[in-house]
């Protein structure tokens, strides 16, 4: 979100997107944010964390 390097801002934005998934206009529906969140969700470390927390899919 802040540049080419992954940061805590990326992790927080991803969490907010996850929390919005059942709202009237989820983060994934936003034209620029949806693809960004998908890229974050594909990161190996993010996938490991989601699985370690036993979070159910869809993650976003």
C-alpha positions in Angstrom: 0.0 0.0 0.0 2.9 2.3 0.8 5.2 1.1 -1.9 7.0 -1.9 -3.2 7.7 -3.4 0.3 5.1 -5.2 2.4 4.4 -3.3 5.7 2.1 -3.4 8.7 -0.2 -1.0 6.7 -0.7 -3.8 4.2 -1.6 -6.3 6.9 -4.0 -3.9 8.5 -5.7 -3.0 5.2 -6.1 -6.7 4.5 -7.7 -7.3 7.9 -10.1 -4.4 7.2 -11.0 -5.9 3.8 -11.6 -9.2 5.5 -13.9 -7.6 8.0 -15.9 -5.9 5.3 -16.6 -9.0 3.2 -20.3 -9.3 4.4 -21.0 -5.5 4.2 -23.1 -3.9 1.5 -20.0 -2.7 -0.3 -17.0 -5.0 0.6 -13.5 -3.9 0.0 -13.1 -6.5 -2.7 -15.7 -4.6 -4.8 -13.5 -1.4 -4.9 -11.8 -1.3 -8.4 -8.2 -0.7 -7.1 -8.4 -2.2 -3.7 -9.9 -5.6 -4.7 -6.9 -6.6 -6.9 -4.5 -5.3 -4.2 -6.2 -7.4 -1.5 -6.0 -10.4 -3.8 -2.2 -9.9 -4.2 -1.8 -9.6 -0.4 -3.9 -12.8 0.1 -1.6 -14.7 -2.2 1.5 -14.0 -0.2 2.9 -17.2 1.3 3.3 -15.7 4.8 -0.3 -14.4 4.7 -1.6 -17.8 3.7 0.3 -19.4 6.5 -1.1 -16.9 9.0 -4.7 -17.4 7.8 -4.3 -21.2 8.0 -2.6 -21.0 11.4 -5.5 -19.0 12.8 -8.0 -21.5 11.3 -9.8 -18.8 9.5 -12.4 -20.0 7.0 -12.4 -19.2 3.4 -13.2 -17.0 1.6 -10.6 -15.0 3.4 -11.5 -11.8 1.6 
